[in-house]
Amino acid sequence: MKKILYLLTALILMVPFHSSEAGGNEGSKYKTNKIRDLALIYQGGVQRIDWTPDQFVPYVTHQFADGTKEWLFDGFLFLEFADGKGSTYAYGYTKKQARKTEWEWLLDRIFEKGKALDALDQCIEQEKKEIGKPRFKHKVVLGVAIPLSKQKDWGSIDGTPLDFNRQADQIKAAQWYIDQLMSRFKKAKYKNLELSGFYWVDEDIATCKDLPKYVSQYIHAKKKEFVWIPYWKAKGYDQWKELGFDIAYQQPNHFFTKDIPDSRLDEACELALRHGMAMEFECDSKALYDCEDSSYDRMLAYIKAFEDHNVFETSAIAYYTGSKGLLDLYHSSSPEDKKIMDRLARHIVARSDVILFQSKIIIVQRFFCFSQFQITVSDEIVNCSRLLSIIIQSFPECISCPFVIFLFPFRNADSSPGISGILILFYCLFKLFNRLIVFSFFKILNSFFRRISTGSQ
């Protein structure tokens, strides 16, 4: 009887550890985040779609032309700047400033049963039945209504009227709203959603000034992230770290104005890189190929620019798609619309296999995982990121190590009819800083392995 020998091999990759949170070289890197791909969901105002489970489908999964279906965005940002009835939650949209009554109305809309967050949770649960459980927990970022300066009629907290001419009262109102969001989210007990952080709806600091810095202190005390997406060269965009934000996404603002040349996208990528920001991808329903005055080519320009500047490989990305841009592309019968969505989705799906170790990005191609961690060993290809996730969960201290250790088993005998074993060779291409580290794994012919196996007995 042949012996079954197990050979456990450790490949230790000495990769210098460069933390993206540290100073020094951060300006030469795009910003990364635990949310890779953040979809902006404009929701709340009466001018918006209802955001039912069916309407979330093209944001949660994507079905390619060959019929395969994959999980898409891993993060969702719910935001609103106006209630559609005349009141505004941020500067510059309508003259009437939202009061506490309108803030509470928006809270009810965000947590309405069968819509918004609840609908997203239901959609994910339904998609799991078809394609299985995702490798990640979908994360949510919630917009913070802005306490607008000079407002004196907002309302009271604990019986005390607030005057937003006083920054202390502005901070108190923002804290109250954050508390409401957190308590309602916790009470909802969503099965598939995790509250990751909060978003500052104002896109510059021309009016709010340094208010975000003080709001950020409260958010960080709650162990949540603070997110910002300033418009192109908005006042304060280059001060995002000083303002207390954990991540800022650069808006190119190229898609919407055809007079702006494609070189704006190059400039935006370079600007984000210089200031250590992440990038925003922009399109809306005008991207449809057959729509009047189509901006299809401008959406395509974003994809090309992000490819050329390694944004897909090295940056967190937020996706502005208008009120329902992806939904309209999803329902389109145009082959060109299907083609461009397949191209974008391929990048997003590929990014789901990217393991981010601070500023270090590792894409691991597919191989089998080992049974010591309760994952079936077979010829069926399994995503390597699952193995790494298990290793990190089992040994969290490895995150702080200056190197990465990969463990692979080699089975040196026949364990089932017709299969003598699998030998995996490791081919590693190292590209540090903004480049990709690619690990390729391949199988050697069974006949070759049989000779090794026979010679060892």
N, C-alpha and C positions, 0 to 999 in steps of 0.2 A: 504494500500500500504506500502510495506516495505521501511523503510528509508535506504538511502545509506550513510553509514558513512565511512569516510576516516581517517585512523589512520596513522599518519606519525611518524615513529620511527627512532630515531638516535642511531646508535651504535658507540660509541666513543672508539676507540682502542688506548690505551695509549702506543704507540710504541716509544721508545727512538730514537731521530733523530741523526744519525751518518752520516755526510757528507763524501762521498768518496773523495772529493776534499781536505778535511782537512788533516793536517799532523797527526802524532801520529801513529794510527793503520792502515794506508793505506797499509803498507807492509803485513798485514795479510788478505788482500782482493784481489780478482781478480778485474781488472778494468772493469767498466761498461761504457756504452756510449749510446747516443740517437740512434745510429745504433746498433741493436742487432746482426744481421747476415750479414757480409760484404763479398760479393763474389768478388774474384779477377778476373778481365777480362783483359787478355793480348791482347792488341789491338793497332794497328798502323803500325807496321812493315809489310813488304810484306810477311814475313814468317808466318803470322797469318791468321786465317780464316777471312772471311769478316765481321762476326757478323751482320747478317741480322735479321729481326724480328723473323723469324722461328727458328733461332739458339739460340735466347734468351729464348725460351719457357721453357725449363727445368730448367732455373735459376730463372724465374719469378713465375712459378707455378709448383705444383707437383700433379700428378694424382695417387692416391693410388690403390692398388689391388682391393678394393671394388668399384672403380669407382668414389669415391669422389675426388674433385679437390680443392686445397687450394693454397693461396699465399705462396711463399717461402721466398727468401731473401728480406730484406727490404733495403739493401744498396749494392752499386756496386762501386768497385774501378777499374778505368781504368788506366792502367800503361803500360809503354814500356821502355825497356832498350837498344834496338838496332833497327835500321830501316830495317835490313835485306839486306841492300845494302852496308854494310861495316862501317857504322858510329854508334857510341854508345852515349847513353844519360846518362850513368852512368859509374862509374869506373869498369874496369876489364873485359869488354866483348869483345871489339875489340880495335885495336890500334888507329884507326882513330876517332878523337873526333868530334862530331856533331857540326856544325856551326849554325849560326842564320838561314841560308837557310834550314838546316835539321830540326831545331826547328819549323819553319813556315810550313814545309811540314807535320810534325807530327800534328800540330794544325789543318791543313786542313783535315787530316785523322780522327781525333777525331770527328770533326763536319761535316763529310761528310753526305749528305742526303741519307737516306735509309740504313745507316750502323751505327755501334757504338752507340752513344748517341741517335741519331734520331731513330735508329732501336729499341732500348730499350723502348723509349717513345711509339712508335707504338705498340710494343708487349704488353705493359701494357694496352694500350687503347683497344686492341683487346680482351685481356683476361677479361677485365671488362665487356664486353658484354656477356660473358659466365657465370662468377661467381660473378659478382657484384663488386662494388667499394671496394677497400681495406680499412682497418681501419687506414692505415698509408700512408704517402706520401713517395714514394721511394726516397732515398737519394743517392747522387753521390759524390764520392771522386775522384779527378783528380791528376794524378802523375805530379810532377814537374821535368822537365829536369834538370840535375845537371850541374852547371857551373864548368867544369873540370879544376882543377888547372894546371898551366903552359901553358894553351892554349892562344895563342896570335892572332889567325886568326878567332875568332868567328864572328866578325862583329861589327857594330856600332849601337848606339842608339842616336837619335837626332844629328847625324853627328859626334859623338865622338866615335872613336874606343875603344873597351874594351880589357883589358889585364887581364886575369884571374890569373896572378901572384899576382894581387892586390885584396884583399878580397872585397874591396869596389866595384870593378867592377863585381865581382861574385854576390854580393848582388843585384846590379843594374840589372843584367841580369835575375836573379831569379824573381825579382819584375816585370820586363817587361813581363816575361812569365806568371806569375800569373794574371797580368792585362789582358793579351790576353785571357786567359782561362775564366776569369770572364765576360769580355765584350762579347765574343762570346756566352757564355752560356746564358747570359741575352738576347742577340739578337735573339737566337733560339726560345725563348718562349715555352719551353717544357711544355706540359700540365700536365705530371705526374711525373716530376723529380724536385728535389730540390738540389742545390749545397750545400753540407755540409762542405766540406773542401778540403785539399790538402795532398798529400802523398810524402814523401821523398824517392826517388827510391833507393838511396844508402842504403845497408843493414848493414853497419858499418860506423865508423867515422875514420878509419885508414888513409884515405886520405883527406876527406872533413873537418876533425877535428871539430871545433866548429861552422862551417858555418850555420848549421841548427838553432842555437840559434838566429842568427840575421835575418834569413829568417822568423822564427816564429813570430818575432815582427811585421813584415809587415802583415802576415797572420792574426794574432790576431787583428790588427788594422782594418782589413776588416771584422772582426767578423766571421771568419771561423776557423775550427779546423785543427790541424796539426797532421798527422798520420804517424806512423813508424812501420815497421815489420822487426826487425833485425834477422839475422840467429842465429843458436844455439851458444850462448855465444860469439856473435860478439863483437868486441871492441866498448865499449860505451853503450852496451845494458842496463847496470844497472845505466846509467846516463841519461836515457831518459827524465826524468822530467827536469833536469838541462839544457838539450839541447833544451827545449822549446816545446816538443811534448805534445799534450793533451792526447794521448793514444798510447801505444806501445803493439803490439801483439808478444808473444813469439813463435818462430818457434821451434818445436821439432826436425825437420829434421830426423825423424825416418823412414818415409815411403819409402824413396828412396834407402836405403842401408840395405840389409837383414842381414848383420852382426851385425847391431845395435839391441840390445835386446829390448823387449817391456818395460823393466824397464826405458828406456829413456823417455817414455811418462809420467811415474810417476815422474821422475826427473824434466821434463819440467813443469809439472803442479805445482809441489812444488816450483820451481824456480820462476815461474810467480806469484804465490801467495805471495812469500817472497818479491818480488820487486813491487808488486802492478800492475802487467801487466795483459793484457788480453791474450787469447790463440788463436793460429792458428791451424785449422784443415787442414790436408794435404792428398791429394791423386791425382792421375792423371789417364790417360787411362789404365795404368797397373793394375788398380783395377778391371778391367773386369775379371769375374770368369773364362772364357774360353780362355783368351788370353795367349800367350806363356810366361812362367815364371811369372805367375800372382802374383800380390801383394794384392789380395783380402783380405787375412787374416790380412794384415797390416792395411788396411783401417778399418777393423772390430776392430782391436786393438785400434785404435783411438776412436771409438765410445765407446768401453768398458771403456777405461781410462777416457774419459770425463764424462761418467756416474759415475764411481767410485769416481772421484774427484770433483763432483758437478759442473763441468764446464758449462754444459748445463743450470743449474739452476742459476748460480751466476756470469757468466762472459760474456762480449762481446766476439764474436768469428769472426775471419776472416777465409775464406775458400779458400785455394789454391787448385785448381783442374787441374793444368797444363794448356795447351792451350785450351783444350776442353773436359776435363774429364767427366763432367756431361752430355755433349751432347752425348758422346759415350755410357755412361751408359743408357741414355734415349733411344737410338736407339737399345740397346742390346735386344735380344730375350731370354736371359738366365733368368730363374726364380730366380736364386741366385742374379743376379744383381738387379732385381726388388725388391727382399726381402731386400737387404742391403740399397737400396735407400729409401724404405718405412720406414725403421727403422730410418735412419738419418733424413728424412723429418718429421717424427712424432715429433722428438725433436725440429726441427726448427719451425714447426707450433705451437707446444705447447708454445714455447718461445714468439710467437706473442701475447699471452694472458698474458704475464708478464708485470706488471707495475713496472717500476724502480723508486723508490724514493731515489735518490742518492745511498747509499750503501744498502738500504733496498729493498728487492725484494718481491713482493707480487704476487702470482698467484691466480687469482680469478676464481673459476669455474662458470658455467653458470647459470643465473637466469633471471627473467624479470626486465625490467627497467621501471622507472615511468614516467607517462604522462606529468608531469609538464615540462619535458625537451623534449617534442615533440617525445617521443619514445613510440610506441604502447605497451600497457600492454596486455599481452595475455598468454595463456598457452604455447605458442611456446617459446622455450628457446632462450634467446638472450645473446650475449657475455657481461659479466659484465664490461669488460675493456672499452666498449663504454660509459657506464654510467660514469665511473671514468674520462674518457677523457673529457666528457661534463662538469662534475663538475669542473675539473681543468681549462678548457677553460673559464667557466663562473666565477669561483672564483680563479684566479691565485694565490692569496695570500695564498691559502691552501698549496701550495708547500713548503712554508717556515714554516709552523706550525710544532710543535713538536709532533703532533698526526694526525691521519687520521680520518675523519668523513665520515661515510657511511649513506645515507638516503634511507629508504625503505618505500613504502606505503603498508598498509594492507587494503584491501577492505572488509568491514564487512557486506556485503549483496549480494544478487543476482543482477548482472548487465546484465546477459544474460541467456537465457534458459539453465537449466541444470548445471549452474555454480554458486555456492554460494560465491566463493571467494578462495583465496589462503593464506595459512599461511606459513611463511618461518621461519624456525629455523636457528640459526647461530651457527656454530661449528668452532672454531678458534684454529688452532695449531700455536703456535709462536716458530719460531726458528730464533734467531737473528744472526747477523753478516753474516757468510757464509752460513747459513741455510735458509730453505724455510719457508715463512709464508703462510700457506694454509688456505683459507677460503672456507668452504663447505656449500652449501645452499641446503636445501631440502624442498619439499612440504609435508604437512600433509593431511591425507585423507579428502576429501570433506565432508564426513559424520560427522567427528569430528568437522569441522568448522561450519557445519550447526547447530550443537547443540549449539555452542557458539553464532552463529548469532541469533538463535531462542531465546536463553536466554536473549539477550540484547534488545529485542523488548518489 
